């Protein structure tokens, strides 16, 4: 793991952009803190060696995909992290994947700091939206993201993770207005005027 950039927080905490997450540390943290409460089916579950090899080849084809890996350091210890990447279908959208703050470091604003940094860096990169999936009962994360501007986009059943809530944050003001219009929160004329100004109609 190499630190590419870093941003100091409070009380000797630092957010760092890294080239890769240390697999052994992250795997151990996921096994201890996430898996017991939110068990998942591994991606390669039930595959034979040939299937696993094909899965690796599929993943390798996305080598130019934009990724963003952040860690929260307390002194030199990794106490939080998030891993995300460019959506392979909607390329202007960034998927904020797995995240974790160790239990003893929660309620100090570290998860919010991670999300805010993802929002800042993804916007700088040119992404129009950020989306994420969360287990329906994960109220602390759902409430935290809703408070900083994410919106509920829907619900889905995922074979690997179960029943999930999809959250989306729009950097684009036009897309945010379109969301509010589709949800019935603003008048039709406002978004219609936006569309007319864009010359897309």
VOKE-901823 format. One record per residue: residue in three letters; x, y, z of N, C-alpha, C, CB in turn. Coordinates in steps of 0.001 Angstrom, whole numbers. Atoms other than C-alpha are relative to their C-alpha. Glycine has a CB too. Layout:
BEGIN
> r nX nY nZ caX caY caZ cX cY cZ cbX cbY cbZ
> ALA X Y Z X Y Z X Y Z X Y Z
...
This chain:
BEGIN
> r nX nY nZ caX caY caZ cX cY cZ cbX cbY cbZ
> UNK 852 -1194 0 0 0 0 881 1236 0 -960 10 1227
> UNK -729 -1259 83 1441 3334 -1107 -965 1164 137 781 97 -1324
> UNK 836 -1185 -181 -15 6653 39 291 982 -1124 247 658 1389
> UNK -142 -922 1128 -639 8928 -2949 -258 1445 420 -957 -392 -1125
> UNK 320 -1324 -556 -2194 11892 -1100 -580 -208 1382 -1001 794 -917
> UNK 601 134 -1332 -3355 12578 2430 -579 1331 458 1040 -506 1019
> UNK 695 -1169 -533 -5608 14981 4333 -149 -180 1505 -1397 199 -686
> UNK 108 145 -1461 -5291 15542 8096 -1415 283 485 987 938 706
> UNK 1270 -224 -671 -8404 15266 10243 304 435 1430 -902 -1286 -31
> UNK -181 -366 -1397 -8814 15789 13999 676 -1142 765 -1355 355 645
> UNK -519 991 -962 -7059 13974 16873 902 -1062 -627 -1150 -683 686
> UNK -994 886 620 -4238 12468 14797 -586 -993 -999 725 -757 1066
> UNK 566 802 1078 -6595 10949 12223 372 637 -1336 -1548 -125 146
> UNK -328 -457 1345 -5716 11195 8533 -773 -839 -1003 1529 -84 -266
> UNK 536 745 1146 -7553 10254 5343 1103 -50 -1043 -1322 665 -580
> UNK -1046 151 1010 -5178 8863 2736 -558 -694 -1234 1196 -791 566
> UNK 284 650 1274 -5650 8039 -936 1136 -983 -250 -141 1047 -1183
> UNK -1028 1026 169 -3820 4768 -1589 -168 -716 -1336 -54 -1014 1156
> UNK 45 704 1285 -2948 2747 -4667 -723 -1336 110 1412 -222 -527
> UNK 737 1241 -235 -4366 -438 -3150 -231 -179 1489 760 -1217 -582
> UNK 270 313 -1400 -5914 -1660 64 772 -1264 374 -1534 -182 252
> UNK -736 1203 -413 -3810 -4161 2039 -960 -1165 231 819 276 1283
> UNK 985 1077 25 -5720 -7372 1356 -124 -730 1332 353 -982 -1075
> UNK 59 782 -1234 -4781 -9205 4556 -707 756 1130 1406 -385 438
> UNK 628 -812 -1056 -5820 -6330 6871 -1491 177 -276 689 1383 108
> UNK 1402 -251 353 -9047 -5551 5000 -820 -1282 132 -109 560 -1438
> UNK 719 1276 -90 -10038 -9221 4750 -272 -374 1459 804 -1120 -692
> UNK 166 318 -1426 -9481 -9696 8491 -1063 894 635 1340 157 752
> UNK 992 -917 -556 -11553 -6590 9310 -1409 -347 -490 348 1448 -372
> UNK 1303 395 546 -14387 -7674 6994 -508 -1253 710 97 -247 -1529
> UNK 385 1258 -654 -14389 -11164 8529 -448 228 1441 1167 -990 -28
> UNK 304 -228 -1410 -14468 -9794 12081 -1206 911 209 1201 591 690
> UNK 997 -1030 -289 -16794 -6784 11765 -1197 26 -946 653 1322 -27
> UNK 1116 -73 946 -18925 -7045 8617 -694 -1339 -197 488 511 -1329
> UNK 584 1294 348 -19427 -10733 7861 -974 -547 1053 1100 -996 -220
> UNK 949 559 -974 -21059 -11722 11197 -1386 659 -44 569 136 1395
> UNK 1279 -715 8 -23744 -9026 10914 -627 34 -1389 191 1421 510
> UNK 483 -90 1379 -24010 -8786 7119 685 -1085 -841 270 1425 -598
> UNK -678 1079 737 -23021 -12222 5751 -249 107 -1490 -463 -1366 502
> UNK 123 -53 1452 -22363 -12351 2032 472 -1311 -603 803 1181 -579
> UNK -456 1162 745 -21896 -15087 -528 1172 462 -865 -1160 -631 -870
> UNK -1152 -428 805 -18395 -14789 -2059 -285 -102 -1492 1229 -839 347
> UNK 220 -58 1450 -18276 -13958 -5761 333 -1337 -674 848 1124 -620
> UNK -427 1246 643 -16504 -17232 -6565 -608 -1249 657 1517 -97 32
> UNK 635 1118 -709 -18764 -19396 -4366 -612 -978 -1004 -1088 519 981
> UNK 574 1029 868 -19603 -22679 -6101 683 -156 -1342 -1421 294 -228
> UNK -699 99 1286 -17195 -22114 -9008 1150 -994 101 526 1384 -446
> UNK -1185 849 54 -14622 -24685 -10042 1200 840 -425 -211 -1192 -976
> UNK -1219 -750 331 -11038 -23705 -10933 -132 730 -1330 1204 -939 -45
> UNK 194 -630 1299 -12002 -22995 -14542 -882 1240 125 -619 -995 -989
> UNK 894 -1136 -205 -14840 -20724 -13427 687 1151 707 -1210 -427 789
> UNK -746 -1038 -731 -12579 -18857 -10988 974 705 -930 761 -612 1201
> UNK -942 -587 959 -10004 -18332 -13747 -723 929 -972 741 -1106 -776
> UNK 786 -854 900 -12688 -16954 -16077 -421 1277 699 -1235 -746 -514
> UNK 379 -1179 -784 -13833 -14616 -13314 1161 987 78 -446 -411 1419
> UNK -1191 -854 -39 -10277 -13283 -12988 218 695 -1340 1241 -826 373
> UNK -177 -584 1337 -10114 -12731 -16761 -1010 1105 -262 -126 -1079 -1075
> UNK 1030 -1032 157 -13390 -10800 -16724 407 1258 760 -1377 -513 501
> UNK -416 -1136 -830 -12092 -8595 -13903 1171 739 -627 376 -473 1407
> UNK -1188 -605 615 -8807 -7993 -15758 -363 914 -1165 955 -1088 -481
> UNK 422 -828 1132 -10723 -6498 -18690 -412 1399 429 -1149 -664 -730
> UNK 380 -1315 -520 -11719 -3596 -16433 1210 753 556 -1068 -151 1088
> UNK -1222 -553 -590 -8087 -2619 -15757 98 1514 -125 1202 -628 -644
> UNK -56 -1454 165 -8585 953 -17040 -1128 720 735 -52 352 -1471
> UNK 1109 -568 -760 -11637 1493 -14850 557 866 1141 -925 -1129 558
> UNK -435 -887 -1083 -11239 4421 -12427 -359 -619 1344 -645 1405 -141
> UNK 243 511 -1345 -10880 3264 -8819 416 1052 1016 764 -1331 241
> UNK -304 -940 -1075 -10769 5183 -5563 47 -782 1305 -1056 1160 69
> UNK -188 739 -1242 -9345 3637 -2416 531 950 1057 964 -1201 -200
> UNK -365 -912 -1083 -9225 5618 796 94 -775 1305 -1026 1155 125
> UNK -102 572 -1343 -8096 4673 4292 -17 1129 1013 1288 -863 153
> UNK -128 -910 -1134 -8486 6405 7632 1104 -576 882 -1372 165 794
> UNK -1116 421 -834 -5264 6219 9599 -58 707 1344 1340 280 -699
> UNK -222 -598 -1311 -4871 6776 13317 1438 -321 350 -1018 -538 1097
> UNK -1445 219 -13 -1148 7268 13540 304 -897 -1203 495 -654 1376
> UNK -287 866 1155 -121 4275 11375 -971 -1160 -137 1400 -542 104
> UNK 947 1113 22 -3091 1999 12021 -1195 329 -893 -476 -333 1428
> UNK 1194 -170 836 -5886 1536 9451 -1227 -259 864 26 -960 -1244
> UNK 1191 127 -850 -9088 2215 11402 -1289 185 -803 53 1025 1140
> UNK 1159 -145 873 -11402 2818 8437 457 2 -1445 -783 1290 324
> UNK -351 33 1421 -11522 2522 4669 -1264 -25 -860 887 -1226 -313
> UNK 1065 151 987 -13663 2657 1557 631 -328 -1341 -876 1287 -94
> UNK -480 454 1299 -13263 1089 -1856 -1110 234 -1015 426 -1507 39
> UNK 1020 -273 1006 -15095 2284 -4968 588 76 -1386 -721 1283 317
> UNK -477 34 1382 -14915 2331 -8749 -1059 547 -947 385 -1432 -403
> UNK 857 -512 1062 -16380 3663 -11966 -1020 -1064 -396 841 433 -1225
> UNK 1047 917 442 -19696 2087 -12941 308 -443 -1427 -1410 669 85
> UNK -334 509 1336 -19128 -164 -15954 -1144 182 -997 371 -1471 83
> UNK 1138 -223 902 -22612 554 -17369 -219 1495 -206 -1287 -659 563
> UNK 115 -1458 94 -23158 4243 -16568 1354 593 376 -1149 555 933
> UNK -1393 -362 -245 -19580 5431 -16954 183 1328 711 731 39 -1283
> UNK -121 -1283 -701 -20307 8900 -15534 -445 -117 1460 -829 1077 -715
> UNK 453 245 -1361 -21417 7292 -12260 1074 -779 768 -1347 -772 -1
> UNK -1005 631 -846 -19157 6236 -9374 -694 -857 1045 909 1059 671
> UNK 581 909 -985 -20013 3209 -7230 866 -12 1254 -141 -1432 -580
> UNK -689 55 -1278 -19042 3546 -3581 -287 -1364 610 -449 1165 954
> UNK 178 1379 -426 -18522 -83 -2623 113 -153 1500 1005 -884 -676
> UNK -107 312 -1429 -17583 -1564 724 743 1086 767 702 -1335 193
> UNK -628 -969 -902 -16677 731 3621 -85 -542 1416 -682 1407 -102
> UNK 20 438 -1393 -15861 193 7268 777 983 860 584 -1422 140
> UNK -745 -675 -1072 -14885 2145 10374 -47 -951 1187 -613 1443 361
> UNK -39 927 -1122 -13750 -26 13281 -894 502 1140 1449 -188 493
> UNK 994 -395 -1013 -16332 -37 16114 506 995 1032 -489 -1211 712
> UNK -512 -885 -1053 -14101 1666 18678 303 1410 -494 1247 -594 600
> UNK -279 -1323 557 -13561 4608 16294 -1244 644 -611 1094 -100 -1051
> UNK 1237 -550 562 -17195 5192 15333 -498 1174 839 -1087 -1090 -84
> UNK 614 -1171 -630 -19272 8258 16241 1014 1118 240 -652 -398 1321
> UNK -979 -1090 -42 -16288 10537 15649 45 758 -1329 1395 -549 339
> UNK 62 -696 1287 -17288 11692 12159 907 -576 -1068 337 1425 193
> UNK -966 542 954 -14822 9404 10369 -682 -535 -1262 816 -1108 658
> UNK 702 490 1187 -17356 7694 8082 -484 1174 -848 -1190 -901 403
> UNK 445 -1186 736 -18828 11079 7142 1161 655 -721 -662 1004 945
> UNK -1193 -574 637 -15306 12357 6434 398 -816 -1229 1177 61 1002
> UNK -299 850 1151 -14708 9361 4145 -966 273 -1152 -60 -1479 399
> UNK 1003 -241 1040 -17974 9918 2262 214 1372 -632 -1429 -105 584
> UNK -240 -1342 533 -17268 13649 1920 1216 32 -922 190 995 1143
> UNK -1203 32 845 -13820 12885 500 -287 -716 -1318 1166 -697 741
> UNK 409 674 1233 -15315 10424 -1991 -810 959 -873 -827 -1276 319
> UNK 804 -967 745 -17821 13112 -2994 901 1040 -666 -1019 691 932
> UNK -910 -1027 527 -15051 15687 -3438 851 -537 -1158 914 521 1120
> UNK -911 542 1007 -12672 13451 -5398 -743 -487 -1244 813 -1141 594
> UNK 767 459 1162 -15361 11918 -7623 -493 1189 -824 -1194 -868 449
> UNK 414 -1207 722 -16645 15396 -8495 1172 590 -766 -579 1044 969
> UNK -1200 -508 680 -13100 16566 -9298 329 -825 -1241 1197 -3 959
> UNK -309 897 1116 -12736 13547 -11571 -997 162 -1142 11 -1452 476
> UNK 998 -238 1038 -15900 14533 -13466 -1225 -894 70 626 -162 -1317
> UNK 1179 857 -120 -18400 11952 -12243 -1231 838 314 212 -1072 1089
> UNK 1251 -723 -196 -22026 13093 -12282 -779 -495 1215 -858 -118 -1234
> UNK 770 593 -1095 -23347 10744 -9604 860 -987 785 -1259 -705 -543
> UNK -581 1059 -831 -22302 8460 -6734 -1159 -878 440 804 584 1247
> UNK 1052 872 -513 -24329 5408 -5805 605 -1076 882 -798 -636 -1154
> UNK -451 1030 -924 -24125 2749 -3135 -1171 -887 378 639 626 1257
> UNK 1009 969 -434 -25980 -298 -1834 225 -325 1465 50 -1292 -864
> UNK -108 233 -1444 -26746 -956 1829 -1060 -976 470 -124 1319 771
> UNK 980 887 -617 -28415 -3675 3845 -1092 864 634 673 -939 1065
> UNK 1145 -826 -409 -31892 -2384 4705 -10 361 1480 -1271 -711 -331
> UNK 24 -258 -1441 -31303 -2574 8462 1213 793 492 -77 -1307 745
> UNK -1212 -729 -402 -28029 -611 8434 -332 1485 186 1136 -179 -1063
> UNK 493 -1362 -216 -29683 2517 9841 1096 1052 188 -889 13 1193
> UNK -1012 -1055 -188 -26507 4365 10969 576 518 -1314 1128 -518 866
> UNK -557 -416 1289 -25075 4375 7444 -1067 658 -870 610 -1203 -733
> UNK 1080 -578 806 -28417 5030 5734 -315 1423 463 -1268 -881 82
> UNK 316 -1324 -537 -29198 7973 8030 1149 972 -271 -287 -83 1517
> UNK -1167 -859 237 -25651 9330 7731 73 496 -1426 1269 -739 337
> UNK -77 -414 1407 -25750 9352 3943 -1181 880 -405 58 -1226 -904
> UNK 1158 -845 311 -29274 10773 3742 213 1420 528 -1290 -606 602
> UNK -245 -1320 -585 -28175 13644 6008 923 851 -857 588 -148 1385
> UNK -942 -802 802 -25420 14661 3592 -386 69 -1477 1402 -573 125
> UNK 496 -285 1341 -27556 14640 469 -245 -1181 -913 926 872 -650
> UNK 365 1165 806 -27950 11069 -779 -1522 -158 20 704 -1295 531
> UNK 1435 259 95 -31440 9991 -1875 -234 -1486 -220 -639 827 -1142
> UNK 390 1387 231 -33189 6627 -1834 -464 -130 -1443 -1120 -452 996
> UNK 342 226 1408 -33400 5342 -5394 -797 -1275 -206 1257 -52 -838
> UNK 769 1227 157 -34945 1964 -4769 503 -1100 908 40 -463 -1432
> UNK -311 1170 -808 -34734 -1469 -3230 229 -1168 -942 -1139 -313 1024
> UNK -236 1169 824 -33414 -4699 -4597 412 -1187 869 1074 295 -1055
> UNK -468 1209 -653 -32729 -8291 -3623 1219 -484 -764 -1116 -1097 57
> UNK -1271 388 593 -29131 -9280 -4271 369 -1381 519 1118 1039 322
> UNK -295 1370 -426 -28097 -12943 -4226 1206 -70 924 237 -881 -1209
> UNK -1208 35 -836 -24776 -12094 -2574 -228 644 1360 1151 701 -710
> UNK 109 -794 -1226 -25935 -9592 57 -1385 30 622 422 1385 -279
> UNK 1352 -21 -551 -29708 -9932 495 -793 1221 -435 59 -50 1500
> UNK 881 -1137 296 -32268 -7090 649 760 1309 220 -1283 -44 887
> UNK -846 -1192 -23 -30595 -3770 -157 -780 1263 -351 1163 -167 -961
> UNK 486 -1332 365 -31360 -53 -365 1049 631 -908 -272 895 1276
> UNK -907 -716 898 -29860 1857 -3282 -83 1492 309 -349 -280 -1499
> UNK -85 -1433 -234 -28713 5399 -2458 798 656 -1117 640 296 1371
> UNK -696 -740 1059 -27611 8007 -5004 193 1448 426 -785 -71 -1336
> UNK -297 -1426 -186 -25947 11401 -4709 340 574 -1365 1181 227 1026
> UNK -261 -630 1292 -25968 13748 -7720 885 1243 178 -1332 380 -695
> UNK -791 -1221 100 -23154 16215 -8343 -699 990 -925 1426 -309 -511
> UNK 690 -817 995 -25234 17489 -11258 -1302 554 578 -284 -821 -1275
> UNK 1225 -642 -494 -27880 20006 -10178 -1193 -355 -884 179 1531 59
> UNK 1085 366 919 -29909 19143 -13282 -527 -1393 300 478 75 -1451
> UNK 437 1353 -328 -29968 15458 -12402 -754 -28 1328 1200 -947 54
> UNK 698 -69 -1278 -30984 16329 -8847 -1413 549 -198 785 875 1000
> UNK 1331 -544 294 -33859 18438 -10171 -860 -1040 -703 110 1270 -867
> UNK 740 1047 708 -34842 15579 -12488 -495 -1061 981 884 -648 -1088
> UNK 404 962 -1029 -34897 13208 -9505 -1206 529 769 1171 -291 968
> UNK 1102 -587 -773 -37114 15576 -7527 -1277 64 -839 380 1413 497
> UNK 1153 -48 894 -39392 15990 -10540 -629 -1389 -130 412 538 -1389
> UNK 501 1363 160 -39680 12213 -11052 -669 -488 1279 1138 -945 -393
> UNK 581 409 -1281 -40444 11808 -7349 -1214 843 377 1045 91 1100
> UNK 1158 -837 -257 -43123 14487 -7536 261 1145 965 -1098 -834 525
> UNK -322 -1017 -1000 -41265 16990 -5363 53 1421 -559 1312 -325 635
> UNK -2 -1341 580 -41063 19910 -7824 -926 20 -1210 1440 437 -400
> UNK 919 -136 1119 -43312 21267 -10548 625 -424 -1322 -479 1421 -97
> UNK -472 468 1304 -43057 19948 -14102 700 1095 -779 -1154 -541 -812
> UNK -542 -1088 814 -42269 23391 -15533 1490 211 251 -757 1289 281
> UNK -1402 -262 -317 -38921 23686 -13722 936 -930 -760 235 -141 1494
> UNK -876 933 711 -37389 20525 -15165 -199 113 -1506 -260 -1441 462
> UNK 232 -190 1434 -39043 21129 -18545 829 1160 -528 -1492 245 -280
> UNK -825 -1142 401 -37328 24529 -18711 1469 -370 -70 -193 1158 966
> UNK -1391 459 23 -34017 22881 -17860 282 -808 -1262 311 -845 1249
> UNK -169 824 1205 -34494 20363 -20666 11 848 -1255 -1106 -1042 -95
> UNK 48 -880 1156 -35407 23085 -23128 1299 793 -155 -1184 949 115
> UNK -1258 -748 35 -32317 25101 -22201 1159 -880 -472 312 579 1385
> UNK -1090 903 360 -30148 22006 -22739 -20 -377 -1479 -68 -1252 844
> UNK 178 304 1438 -31424 21672 -26366 -43 -1496 -275 1127 628 -815
> UNK 111 1452 188 -31992 17942 -25841 -1392 -397 -490 318 -730 1310
> UNK 1356 325 461 -35713 18126 -26675 -192 433 -1440 -1055 668 894
